[in-house]
Amino acid sequence: MRTLLILGAVLLVAGLLSLFIPIPHREHHGIQAGPISFGVDTTERERIHPAISGVLIAGGVALIIVGSRKSLR
């Protein structure tokens, strides 16, 4: 059940990183008339809600525990 350990570790790291690293979101606002385009590009950095990060961390810990128990048997 090494797969569960690896998947749990990936979820745990993703949950921890999502607490600290914002995800960039880019949008283009404007109009286009034929070959001419007017607009503004905006970039916002949004953090994931802490509850989602908590679910990722808890799921990772649970998979690590289940994977380590199955590998001991």
Distance bins in CASP14 RR format, pairs under 12 A and 6 or more apart:
PFRMAT RR
TARGET T0000
AUTHOR 0000-0000-0000
RMODE 2
METHOD distances of the structure
MODEL  1
1 7 0 0 0 0 1 0 0 0 0 0 0
1 8 0 0 0 0 0 1 0 0 0 0 0
1 63 0 0 0 0 1 0 0 0 0 0 0
1 64 0 0 0 0 0 1 0 0 0 0 0
1 65 0 0 0 0 0 1 0 0 0 0 0
1 66 1 0 0 1 0 0 0 0 0 0 0
1 67 1 0 1 0 0 0 0 0 0 0 0
1 68 0 0 0 0 1 0 0 0 0 0 0
1 69 0 0 0 0 1 0 0 0 0 0 0
1 70 1 1 0 0 0 0 0 0 0 0 0
1 71 1 0 1 0 0 0 0 0 0 0 0
1 72 0 0 0 0 1 0 0 0 0 0 0
1 73 0 0 0 0 1 0 0 0 0 0 0
2 8 0 0 0 0 0 1 0 0 0 0 0
2 9 0 0 0 0 0 1 0 0 0 0 0
2 63 0 0 0 0 0 1 0 0 0 0 0
2 64 0 0 0 0 0 1 0 0 0 0 0
2 67 1 0 0 1 0 0 0 0 0 0 0
2 68 0 0 0 0 0 1 0 0 0 0 0
2 70 0 0 0 0 1 0 0 0 0 0 0
2 71 1 0 0 1 0 0 0 0 0 0 0
3 9 0 0 0 0 0 1 0 0 0 0 0
3 10 0 0 0 0 0 1 0 0 0 0 0
3 63 0 0 0 0 1 0 0 0 0 0 0
3 64 0 0 0 0 0 1 0 0 0 0 0
3 66 0 0 0 0 0 1 0 0 0 0 0
3 67 0 0 0 0 1 0 0 0 0 0 0
3 70 0 0 0 0 0 1 0 0 0 0 0
3 71 0 0 0 0 0 1 0 0 0 0 0
4 10 0 0 0 0 0 1 0 0 0 0 0
4 11 0 0 0 0 0 1 0 0 0 0 0
4 59 0 0 0 0 0 1 0 0 0 0 0
4 60 0 0 0 0 1 0 0 0 0 0 0
4 61 0 0 0 0 0 1 0 0 0 0 0
4 62 0 0 0 0 1 0 0 0 0 0 0
4 63 1 0 1 0 0 0 0 0 0 0 0
4 64 1 0 0 1 0 0 0 0 0 0 0
4 65 0 0 0 0 1 0 0 0 0 0 0
4 66 1 0 1 0 0 0 0 0 0 0 0
4 67 1 1 0 0 0 0 0 0 0 0 0
4 68 0 0 0 0 1 0 0 0 0 0 0
4 69 0 0 0 0 1 0 0 0 0 0 0
4 70 1 0 0 1 0 0 0 0 0 0 0
4 71 0 0 0 0 1 0 0 0 0 0 0
5 11 0 0 0 0 0 1 0 0 0 0 0
5 12 0 0 0 0 0 1 0 0 0 0 0
5 60 0 0 0 0 1 0 0 0 0 0 0
5 61 0 0 0 0 0 1 0 0 0 0 0
5 62 0 0 0 0 0 1 0 0 0 0 0
5 63 1 0 0 1 0 0 0 0 0 0 0
5 64 1 0 1 0 0 0 0 0 0 0 0
5 65 0 0 0 0 1 0 0 0 0 0 0
5 66 0 0 0 0 1 0 0 0 0 0 0
5 67 1 0 1 0 0 0 0 0 0 0 0
5 68 1 0 0 1 0 0 0 0 0 0 0
5 69 0 0 0 0 0 1 0 0 0 0 0
5 70 0 0 0 0 1 0 0 0 0 0 0
5 71 1 0 0 1 0 0 0 0 0 0 0
5 72 0 0 0 0 0 1 0 0 0 0 0
6 12 0 0 0 0 0 1 0 0 0 0 0
6 13 0 0 0 0 0 1 0 0 0 0 0
6 60 0 0 0 0 0 1 0 0 0 0 0
6 63 0 0 0 0 1 0 0 0 0 0 0
6 64 0 0 0 0 1 0 0 0 0 0 0
6 67 0 0 0 0 1 0 0 0 0 0 0
6 68 0 0 0 0 0 1 0 0 0 0 0
6 71 0 0 0 0 0 1 0 0 0 0 0
7 13 0 0 0 0 0 1 0 0 0 0 0
7 14 0 0 0 0 0 1 0 0 0 0 0
7 56 0 0 0 0 0 1 0 0 0 0 0
7 59 0 0 0 0 1 0 0 0 0 0 0
7 60 1 0 0 1 0 0 0 0 0 0 0
7 61 0 0 0 0 0 1 0 0 0 0 0
7 62 0 0 0 0 0 1 0 0 0 0 0
7 63 1 0 1 0 0 0 0 0 0 0 0
7 64 0 0 0 0 1 0 0 0 0 0 0
7 66 0 0 0 0 0 1 0 0 0 0 0
7 67 0 0 0 0 1 0 0 0 0 0 0
8 14 0 0 0 0 1 0 0 0 0 0 0
8 15 0 0 0 0 0 1 0 0 0 0 0
8 16 0 0 0 0 0 1 0 0 0 0 0
8 56 0 0 0 0 1 0 0 0 0 0 0
8 57 0 0 0 0 1 0 0 0 0 0 0
8 58 0 0 0 0 0 1 0 0 0 0 0
8 59 1 0 0 1 0 0 0 0 0 0 0
8 60 1 1 0 0 0 0 0 0 0 0 0
8 61 1 0 0 1 0 0 0 0 0 0 0
8 62 1 0 0 1 0 0 0 0 0 0 0
8 63 1 1 0 0 0 0 0 0 0 0 0
8 64 1 0 1 0 0 0 0 0 0 0 0
8 65 0 0 0 0 1 0 0 0 0 0 0
8 66 0 0 0 0 1 0 0 0 0 0 0
8 67 0 0 0 0 1 0 0 0 0 0 0
8 68 0 0 0 0 0 1 0 0 0 0 0
9 15 0 0 0 0 0 1 0 0 0 0 0
9 16 0 0 0 0 0 1 0 0 0 0 0
9 56 0 0 0 0 0 1 0 0 0 0 0
9 57 0 0 0 0 0 1 0 0 0 0 0
9 59 0 0 0 0 0 1 0 0 0 0 0
9 60 1 0 0 1 0 0 0 0 0 0 0
9 61 0 0 0 0 1 0 0 0 0 0 0
9 63 0 0 0 0 1 0 0 0 0 0 0
9 64 1 0 0 1 0 0 0 0 0 0 0
9 65 0 0 0 0 0 1 0 0 0 0 0
9 67 0 0 0 0 0 1 0 0 0 0 0
9 68 0 0 0 0 0 1 0 0 0 0 0
10 16 0 0 0 0 0 1 0 0 0 0 0
10 17 0 0 0 0 0 1 0 0 0 0 0
10 56 0 0 0 0 1 0 0 0 0 0 0
10 57 0 0 0 0 0 1 0 0 0 0 0
10 59 0 0 0 0 0 1 0 0 0 0 0
10 60 1 0 0 1 0 0 0 0 0 0 0
10 63 0 0 0 0 1 0 0 0 0 0 0
10 64 0 0 0 0 0 1 0 0 0 0 0
11 17 0 0 0 0 0 1 0 0 0 0 0
11 18 0 0 0 0 0 1 0 0 0 0 0
11 52 0 0 0 0 0 1 0 0 0 0 0
11 53 0 0 0 0 0 1 0 0 0 0 0
11 54 0 0 0 0 0 1 0 0 0 0 0
11 55 0 0 0 0 1 0 0 0 0 0 0
11 56 1 0 1 0 0 0 0 0 0 0 0
11 57 1 0 0 1 0 0 0 0 0 0 0
11 58 0 0 0 0 1 0 0 0 0 0 0
11 59 1 0 1 0 0 0 0 0 0 0 0
11 60 1 1 0 0 0 0 0 0 0 0 0
11 61 0 0 0 0 1 0 0 0 0 0 0
11 62 0 0 0 0 1 0 0 0 0 0 0
11 63 1 0 0 1 0 0 0 0 0 0 0
11 64 0 0 0 0 1 0 0 0 0 0 0
12 18 0 0 0 0 0 1 0 0 0 0 0
12 19 0 0 0 0 0 1 0 0 0 0 0
12 53 0 0 0 0 0 1 0 0 0 0 0
12 54 0 0 0 0 0 1 0 0 0 0 0
12 55 0 0 0 0 0 1 0 0 0 0 0
12 56 1 0 0 1 0 0 0 0 0 0 0
12 57 1 0 1 0 0 0 0 0 0 0 0
12 58 0 0 0 0 1 0 0 0 0 0 0
12 59 1 0 0 1 0 0 0 0 0 0 0
12 60 1 0 1 0 0 0 0 0 0 0 0
12 61 1 0 0 1 0 0 0 0 0 0 0
12 62 0 0 0 0 1 0 0 0 0 0 0
12 63 0 0 0 0 1 0 0 0 0 0 0
12 64 1 0 0 1 0 0 0 0 0 0 0
12 65 0 0 0 0 0 1 0 0 0 0 0
13 19 0 0 0 0 0 1 0 0 0 0 0
13 20 0 0 0 0 0 1 0 0 0 0 0
13 21 0 0 0 0 0 1 0 0 0 0 0
13 53 0 0 0 0 0 1 0 0 0 0 0
13 56 0 0 0 0 1 0 0 0 0 0 0
13 57 0 0 0 0 1 0 0 0 0 0 0
13 60 0 0 0 0 1 0 0 0 0 0 0
13 61 0 0 0 0 0 1 0 0 0 0 0
13 64 0 0 0 0 0 1 0 0 0 0 0
14 20 0 0 0 0 0 1 0 0 0 0 0
14 21 0 0 0 0 0 1 0 0 0 0 0
14 23 0 0 0 0 0 1 0 0 0 0 0
14 48 0 0 0 0 1 0 0 0 0 0 0
14 52 0 0 0 0 0 1 0 0 0 0 0
14 53 0 0 0 0 1 0 0 0 0 0 0
14 54 0 0 0 0 0 1 0 0 0 0 0
14 55 0 0 0 0 0 1 0 0 0 0 0
14 56 1 0 1 0 0 0 0 0 0 0 0
14 57 0 0 0 0 1 0 0 0 0 0 0
14 59 0 0 0 0 0 1 0 0 0 0 0
14 60 0 0 0 0 1 0 0 0 0 0 0
14 63 0 0 0 0 0 1 0 0 0 0 0
15 21 0 0 0 0 0 1 0 0 0 0 0
15 47 0 0 0 0 0 1 0 0 0 0 0
15 48 0 0 0 0 1 0 0 0 0 0 0
15 49 0 0 0 0 0 1 0 0 0 0 0
15 50 0 0 0 0 0 1 0 0 0 0 0
15 51 0 0 0 0 0 1 0 0 0 0 0
15 52 0 0 0 0 1 0 0 0 0 0 0
15 53 1 0 1 0 0 0 0 0 0 0 0
15 54 1 0 0 1 0 0 0 0 0 0 0
15 55 0 0 0 0 1 0 0 0 0 0 0
15 56 1 1 0 0 0 0 0 0 0 0 0
15 57 1 0 1 0 0 0 0 0 0 0 0
15 58 0 0 0 0 1 0 0 0 0 0 0
15 59 0 0 0 0 1 0 0 0 0 0 0
15 60 0 0 0 0 1 0 0 0 0 0 0
15 61 0 0 0 0 0 1 0 0 0 0 0
16 48 0 0 0 0 0 1 0 0 0 0 0
16 50 0 0 0 0 0 1 0 0 0 0 0
16 53 1 0 0 1 0 0 0 0 0 0 0
16 54 0 0 0 0 1 0 0 0 0 0 0
16 56 0 0 0 0 1 0 0 0 0 0 0
16 57 1 0 0 1 0 0 0 0 0 0 0
16 58 0 0 0 0 0 1 0 0 0 0 0
16 60 0 0 0 0 0 1 0 0 0 0 0
16 61 0 0 0 0 0 1 0 0 0 0 0
17 23 0 0 0 0 0 1 0 0 0 0 0
17 47 0 0 0 0 0 1 0 0 0 0 0
17 48 0 0 0 0 1 0 0 0 0 0 0
17 53 0 0 0 0 1 0 0 0 0 0 0
17 56 0 0 0 0 1 0 0 0 0 0 0
17 57 0 0 0 0 0 1 0 0 0 0 0
18 46 0 0 0 0 0 1 0 0 0 0 0
18 47 1 0 0 1 0 0 0 0 0 0 0
18 48 1 0 1 0 0 0 0 0 0 0 0
18 49 0 0 0 0 1 0 0 0 0 0 0
18 50 0 0 0 0 1 0 0 0 0 0 0
18 51 0 0 0 0 0 1 0 0 0 0 0
18 52 1 0 0 1 0 0 0 0 0 0 0
18 53 1 0 1 0 0 0 0 0 0 0 0
18 54 0 0 0 0 1 0 0 0 0 0 0
18 55 0 0 0 0 0 1 0 0 0 0 0
18 56 1 0 0 1 0 0 0 0 0 0 0
18 57 0 0 0 0 1 0 0 0 0 0 0
19 47 1 0 0 1 0 0 0 0 0 0 0
19 48 1 0 0 1 0 0 0 0 0 0 0
19 49 0 0 0 0 0 1 0 0 0 0 0
19 50 1 0 0 1 0 0 0 0 0 0 0
19 51 0 0 0 0 0 1 0 0 0 0 0
19 52 0 0 0 0 1 0 0 0 0 0 0
19 53 1 0 1 0 0 0 0 0 0 0 0
19 54 0 0 0 0 1 0 0 0 0 0 0
19 56 0 0 0 0 1 0 0 0 0 0 0
19 57 0 0 0 0 1 0 0 0 0 0 0
20 45 0 0 0 0 0 1 0 0 0 0 0
20 47 0 0 0 0 1 0 0 0 0 0 0
20 48 0 0 0 0 0 1 0 0 0 0 0
20 50 0 0 0 0 0 1 0 0 0 0 0
20 53 0 0 0 0 1 0 0 0 0 0 0
21 45 0 0 0 0 1 0 0 0 0 0 0
21 46 0 0 0 0 0 1 0 0 0 0 0
21 47 0 0 0 0 1 0 0 0 0 0 0
21 48 0 0 0 0 1 0 0 0 0 0 0
21 53 0 0 0 0 0 1 0 0 0 0 0
22 43 0 0 0 0 0 1 0 0 0 0 0
22 44 0 0 0 0 1 0 0 0 0 0 0
22 45 1 1 0 0 0 0 0 0 0 0 0
22 46 1 0 1 0 0 0 0 0 0 0 0
22 47 1 0 1 0 0 0 0 0 0 0 0
22 48 0 0 0 0 1 0 0 0 0 0 0
23 43 0 0 0 0 0 1 0 0 0 0 0
23 44 0 0 0 0 1 0 0 0 0 0 0
23 45 1 0 0 1 0 0 0 0 0 0 0
23 46 1 0 1 0 0 0 0 0 0 0 0
23 47 1 0 0 1 0 0 0 0 0 0 0
23 48 1 0 0 1 0 0 0 0 0 0 0
23 49 0 0 0 0 0 1 0 0 0 0 0
23 52 0 0 0 0 0 1 0 0 0 0 0
23 53 0 0 0 0 0 1 0 0 0 0 0
24 41 0 0 0 0 0 1 0 0 0 0 0
24 42 0 0 0 0 0 1 0 0 0 0 0
24 43 1 0 1 0 0 0 0 0 0 0 0
24 44 1 0 0 1 0 0 0 0 0 0 0
24 45 1 0 1 0 0 0 0 0 0 0 0
24 46 0 0 0 0 1 0 0 0 0 0 0
24 47 0 0 0 0 0 1 0 0 0 0 0
25 41 0 0 0 0 0 1 0 0 0 0 0
25 42 0 0 0 0 1 0 0 0 0 0 0
25 43 1 0 0 1 0 0 0 0 0 0 0
25 44 1 0 1 0 0 0 0 0 0 0 0
25 45 1 0 0 1 0 0 0 0 0 0 0
25 46 1 0 1 0 0 0 0 0 0 0 0
25 47 0 0 0 0 0 1 0 0 0 0 0
25 48 0 0 0 0 0 1 0 0 0 0 0
26 40 0 0 0 0 0 1 0 0 0 0 0
26 41 1 0 0 1 0 0 0 0 0 0 0
26 42 1 0 0 1 0 0 0 0 0 0 0
26 43 1 0 1 0 0 0 0 0 0 0 0
26 44 1 0 0 1 0 0 0 0 0 0 0
26 45 0 0 0 0 0 1 0 0 0 0 0
26 46 0 0 0 0 0 1 0 0 0 0 0
27 39 0 0 0 0 0 1 0 0 0 0 0
27 40 0 0 0 0 1 0 0 0 0 0 0
27 41 1 0 0 1 0 0 0 0 0 0 0
27 42 1 0 1 0 0 0 0 0 0 0 0
27 43 1 0 0 1 0 0 0 0 0 0 0
27 44 1 0 0 1 0 0 0 0 0 0 0
27 46 0 0 0 0 0 1 0 0 0 0 0
28 37 0 0 0 0 1 0 0 0 0 0 0
28 38 0 0 0 0 0 1 0 0 0 0 0
28 39 1 0 0 1 0 0 0 0 0 0 0
28 40 1 0 0 1 0 0 0 0 0 0 0
28 41 1 0 1 0 0 0 0 0 0 0 0
28 42 1 0 0 1 0 0 0 0 0 0 0
28 43 0 0 0 0 0 1 0 0 0 0 0
29 37 0 0 0 0 0 1 0 0 0 0 0
29 38 0 0 0 0 1 0 0 0 0 0 0
29 39 1 0 0 1 0 0 0 0 0 0 0
29 40 1 0 1 0 0 0 0 0 0 0 0
29 41 1 0 0 1 0 0 0 0 0 0 0
29 42 1 0 0 1 0 0 0 0 0 0 0
29 43 0 0 0 0 0 1 0 0 0 0 0
30 36 0 0 0 0 0 1 0 0 0 0 0
30 37 1 0 0 1 0 0 0 0 0 0 0
30 38 1 0 1 0 0 0 0 0 0 0 0
30 39 1 1 0 0 0 0 0 0 0 0 0
30 40 1 0 0 1 0 0 0 0 0 0 0
30 41 0 0 0 0 1 0 0 0 0 0 0
30 42 0 0 0 0 0 1 0 0 0 0 0
31 37 1 0 0 1 0 0 0 0 0 0 0
31 38 1 0 1 0 0 0 0 0 0 0 0
31 39 1 0 0 1 0 0 0 0 0 0 0
31 40 0 0 0 0 0 1 0 0 0 0 0
32 38 1 0 0 1 0 0 0 0 0 0 0
32 39 0 0 0 0 1 0 0 0 0 0 0
33 39 0 0 0 0 0 1 0 0 0 0 0
46 52 0 0 0 0 0 1 0 0 0 0 0
47 53 0 0 0 0 1 0 0 0 0 0 0
48 54 0 0 0 0 1 0 0 0 0 0 0
48 55 0 0 0 0 0 1 0 0 0 0 0
48 56 0 0 0 0 1 0 0 0 0 0 0
48 57 0 0 0 0 0 1 0 0 0 0 0
49 55 0 0 0 0 1 0 0 0 0 0 0
49 56 0 0 0 0 0 1 0 0 0 0 0
50 56 0 0 0 0 0 1 0 0 0 0 0
50 57 0 0 0 0 0 1 0 0 0 0 0
51 57 0 0 0 0 0 1 0 0 0 0 0
51 58 0 0 0 0 0 1 0 0 0 0 0
52 58 0 0 0 0 0 1 0 0 0 0 0
52 59 0 0 0 0 0 1 0 0 0 0 0
53 59 0 0 0 0 0 1 0 0 0 0 0
53 60 0 0 0 0 0 1 0 0 0 0 0
54 60 0 0 0 0 1 0 0 0 0 0 0
54 61 0 0 0 0 1 0 0 0 0 0 0
54 62 0 0 0 0 0 1 0 0 0 0 0
55 61 0 0 0 0 0 1 0 0 0 0 0
55 62 0 0 0 0 0 1 0 0 0 0 0
56 62 0 0 0 0 0 1 0 0 0 0 0
56 63 0 0 0 0 0 1 0 0 0 0 0
57 63 0 0 0 0 0 1 0 0 0 0 0
57 64 0 0 0 0 0 1 0 0 0 0 0
58 64 0 0 0 0 0 1 0 0 0 0 0
58 65 0 0 0 0 0 1 0 0 0 0 0
59 65 0 0 0 0 1 0 0 0 0 0 0
59 66 0 0 0 0 1 0 0 0 0 0 0
59 67 0 0 0 0 0 1 0 0 0 0 0
60 66 0 0 0 0 1 0 0 0 0 0 0
60 67 0 0 0 0 0 1 0 0 0 0 0
60 68 0 0 0 0 0 1 0 0 0 0 0
61 67 0 0 0 0 0 1 0 0 0 0 0
61 68 0 0 0 0 0 1 0 0 0 0 0
62 68 0 0 0 0 0 1 0 0 0 0 0
62 69 0 0 0 0 0 1 0 0 0 0 0
63 69 0 0 0 0 0 1 0 0 0 0 0
63 70 0 0 0 0 0 1 0 0 0 0 0
64 70 0 0 0 0 0 1 0 0 0 0 0
64 71 0 0 0 0 0 1 0 0 0 0 0
65 71 0 0 0 0 0 1 0 0 0 0 0
65 72 0 0 0 0 0 1 0 0 0 0 0
66 72 0 0 0 0 0 1 0 0 0 0 0
66 73 0 0 0 0 0 1 0 0 0 0 0
67 73 0 0 0 0 0 1 0 0 0 0 0
END
